[in-house]
Amino acid sequence: MVGNNEFLFEKRVRRYLVYIYGALGSFYLYAFGLFHYLPKGDYVSALFEIVTGTVFLVALVVFALTGRYMPVALLMNFNLFLVLVFLAITGGIKGTGLFWIYSFPLATTFMLGIRVGLILSLLLILTILGIYVFGEIGYIRVAYDLVTVRQAIASYIGVLIMAVVYNVVIDRYMKLVVQKTVEIHDLNRKLKEIAEKDFLTGAVNRYKIYQILQIATETALETGRPLSLILFDLDRFKQVNDTYGHQVGDRVLKEVVTKVKETLRDTDIIGRYGGEEFLVILPDTPIGEAVKVAERIRKLIEATEFPEGFRVTISCGVSQLRPQDSVESLIKRADEALYKAKKAGRNRTEAVP
């Protein structure tokens, strides 16, 4: 559970990183290419900036269409690598191209993780050293003095170390936040289950079943679709408790609920209405069909033999929602039907439409 939530959180953060990274990269590259290099007649630099800016845009489009993070992140960081190398070689604006390299450790470690980020960042350092060497022997347009290169690399390493430490701290902190969030979510879910479910049987408790019946009644009255109710009670259940003990009696109640759930549809709801009394809500069900459901439940319970060698029976009362009904009147008629079933000898189903 925690792992899934961490994955979803990371996926969301990565999506934001891609969009921000791609948007900023394309904006700056297009701006420098079109408004700095092009007016000065530096067409090579202008073309390079426009092409690499377009790569950022293409990467954004690919990510939006496919959602594939890692290939897009690698493409963006490799593209940035080329841009920084190009700036270091050409000098950028007034010889400041070398100092743009500080952005690279932050970008790579954030987007690709510490391991890949370190590899690419160290590769850029080696490339900068190569540029310095070739600059010294006259093969590169801008030659940096040793002090400038040492200062740039020292600052770069400092930024890299801070980026790594920051990523480690943030990673651990976010894992802790996600873990605690999941724990709170699970606790709230358990508290909600406790508040809505009967602890013993797993059926919906009386408070919740009443709420569900209220909504089902309002919906049925608005749509004109049928709604039926089964109220059933275990016959002579006190004898089970007196003979076999309350632990066996509790097990009987749980088994009855389990058996009833097996016969119901996903849209049907069973709730514990009293000690051994249960309500079953049957949406989109006329009373004739509800009686058949009640009989199916009754026969199933009657046929169930418990390990101690005894069986139990139930009596069922069935009612159907009328146009002027309330929840109370619907339950009242089901209770009247249940009383008729009890009076007629138990282990039977009666209906009061």
N, C-alpha and C positions, 0 to 999 in steps of 0.2 A: 504493500500500500504506500509506504513512504517512498520507495523507489519510483513508483509510477508518478507520484506527485512531484518529486524532484525532476523527473524527466520532463514533465509538462511545464514546470517552471523554467527549466533551462531552455526548453524549446521556445517559450515565449520571449525570454531575454535575448536569445540568439536572433530571433526574428527582428527585434528592435535594433540590435547591433548591425545586422545586415543592411537594413533600410537607412539607418543613420550614417553608417560608414559609406555606403554607396552614394547616398545623396550628397554628403559633404565632399567626397572625393571627386565626383563628376562636376560639382559646382565650382570648386577651386581650380580644377584643371581646365575647364572650359573658360573660366574667367581669365586665368593667366594666359592661356593660349590665344584667346580672341582679343583681349584688351591690353595685353602687355607685349607679348612677342610679335604678334601679327602687325600691329602698327609700327613696330621698329624694323620690320622687314626680316626678322629672324624666322623664316618660314619653316626651317627644320624643327626648331623648338616649338613653334606654334602647332605644327602638324603632330608632333609627338604628344603634346599636351592634349590636343583634341582627340587623338586616337585612344590614349589611355583613359581619358574622361569617358569616351564612348564605351570602353571595356567595362567601366564601373556601371554604366547604365544597362548594358547588355546583361551583366551579372544580376542586377536587380530584377530585370524582366524574367530571366531564367529562374530565379528564386521564387518570384511571385507565381510563375506557372507550374513549377515542379515541387517547390518546397524543399529541395535538396540542399541542405545547409553546407555540409563539408566541402563539396566540389566548388560551390560558389565562394565560400570563405577562403579556400586556397587560391582561387582565381583572383580574388580581390587583393589578397596579401602579396601574391606574386606580382600583380600589377603595381601595387604600391612600392614593392622592392625595386622594380624597374624605374619607376618615377624618381625614387630617391637616388638611385645610382646615376640616372641621367642628370639630376640637379647637381650632384656632387661633381660629375665630370664637367658640366658646362658652367658651373658656378652659380647658376640661378640668377637672381636679381642682385646685382652688385656684389657678387662673390659670396652670397649667403647660402648657397645651395647645400653646402655641407651640413648646415645646422638644422635642416629639415629632418634629418635622420632620427631625431629624438622621438618622433611620433611612432616609429616602427615597433619598438618593444611593447608599447601600450596596445597597439592594434593587434599584433600577433598573439600576445599572451591572452588578451581578452577574447579573441575570436577563435583561436585554434588550441588554446590550452597551454599550460606551462611548458611541456616537453617540446612540442612543435614550435612554439614561440621562441624558446631558447635556441633551438637549432637554426631557425631563420634569422634571428637577431645576431647570433655569432657569425653566421655566413655573411651578413651585411658588414660586420666589423672587418672581416677578412677582405671583403671587396673594397672597403674604404682604404685599407692599408695598401691594397694593390693599386688603387687610384693614386695614392700618394707616391708610391714607387715609380709608377709610369709617368706621373707628373714631373717628378724630379729629373727624369731623363728626356723629357720633352715630347712625350707621345700624347699628352692630354692638354686641352686648351687652357685649363686653369691649374696652376701649380700651387699647392698649399704648403706653407712652411711647417716644419716639424712641430713647433709649439702649438700651432692651431690644430693640427691633426691630433696631437696628444690630448689637448683640452677637449676637443670634440668627442674623442673616443672615451675619455674618462667620464665626461658628463653622460654620454650614451650608456655606459656601463652602470652608472649610478641610477639612471632612469630605468634600465632593465632590471636591476636588483629591486627597486621600489615596486615595479610592475609585478614581479614574481611574488614578492612578499604580500602585496596587496591582493593578488589573485588567490594566494593560499588562505589569507585571513578571510576574504570575502567568501571563498568556497566553503570553508568550515562554518562561517557564520550563517550562510544561506542554508546549508544542510541542517544546521541546528534550528533555524527558523521554520524550515519546511517540516522537520520532524515534530516540532512543538505544535505547529499548525495542524498537522495530521492527527496528533494526539488529542488536541482540543476538539477537532471535528469528530473523531471517533467517540470521544466522551459525550459530546452533544447528541450524537446519533444514538448512543446507548441510553442516555437520559430520556430521549424522545421515545425510544422503544419501551422503556420502563413506564413512561407516562401514558402510552397508548395501548400497550399489550398487557394481557393478563399474565402475571408472572408464572403461574402454575401450568396453564394449558397452552400458552402461546397464541390463543385466540385474542382478538381485539377486546379491550376491556369495555365495561358498560358505558363509561364517559365517551369513549371514541366511537363505539358502535352507534350511540345516539346521534353524535355529530354526523357520521356517515349517512345514517338513515334520514337525517334532516336534509342533507344535500340531495340524496337520491329522491326523496319525496318532492322537493322543489323542482328538480329536473324532470321527473315524470309528469308532474302537473303542468309544467310549461310546454313539454313536447307532446303530451297526450299518449305517451307510451306506457305500457303496463308495468306495474311494480308489485311484487308479492313478498310476503314475509312468512317465515316459518319460526314458530316459537316451540322449542321442544324441551322436555324435562326427563331426567332419568327416573324410572319408576322404582319406588321403594329403595332409594339410594342409601337411606340411613341404615338399612339392614346390612349393606355392604360394609359400611364403616364400623358398625357394631360387631359384625362377625369376623371380618378380616383385618380391621384396623384402618386408621386414616391414611397410612402410607399406601396401602393397596387401593383405597378409595381415590387418592390423588392420581395414582397410575391409571385407574379406570377413566377418570376425567380426561387425562392427557390422551389416552388411546382413542377415546370417543371423538375428540376434536380432530385427531390425526385421520381417523377413518372418514369423518365428514368432509374434511378438506379434500380427500382423494376423489370424492364424488362431485365436487363443485367445479364450476367454471372459474376462470381467472377473474371474471367480473363479479362473482358472488363473494359475499363477505360473511364470515361467522364471528360472532362476538359472545362473550360470556355475560349473560344478563343478570344472573344471580349465582347461588351456590352451585347447583347442578342444572341450572336453566340456561339455555342458549338461544340466541337469535341468529337467523340466517336471512340475509338480504338478497333477493333475487331480482336484479334489474331486468327489464325487457322480458318479463315472464308473467303470463296470465295465470290465474289461479288454478286452472286445470293442470297446467304443466308443473306448477309449484306443488300440487298435491302428489304428482308422480315423483318429484324430487324427494319430497318428505317420505314417501313410501319406500323409495330406494334406500334412503338413509336409515329408516327404521329397520328394514330387513337386514341391512348390512350390520347394524349394531347387534341385532338379535342373533345373527349367525356367528358373532365373534365370541370365542371361548377364551377366557383368561387363564393364565398358568395355574391358578389355584383350583381350576375345574368348574368355575361358575360362569354364567352368562348374565347380561343385563338387558333390559328393554327400555325403550323410550316411548313417550307419548308426544304427538305432534299436533300443533294447532296452526292452521294456515289462513291467512287473510290477504285480500288484494286492495290496493289503494283505490279509493273513490274520489271523484272530482272535488268534493268538499272536505276531504280528509285532512287531518293534521297527523303529526307523528304519533301523538298520544292516542288518537282514535284508531289509527291503524294497529298499534300495539295492543290496544284494548280488545279489538275484535280477535286478534290472534290469541290473546289470553283466554277469551271466551271459548274459542275453539279448542284450546288445550284443556280447559276445564271440562268440556264435553267429552273429550277423549279419555280423561281420567275417570269421569263419572261412568262412562260406558264400559269400563273394565281395563283401561290402560293398554299399552302396547298396540296403539292404533293411531290413525290420523283422522282428524276432523277439520272441516273448513267452515269459516264464516265469511263469505265474500264481502 
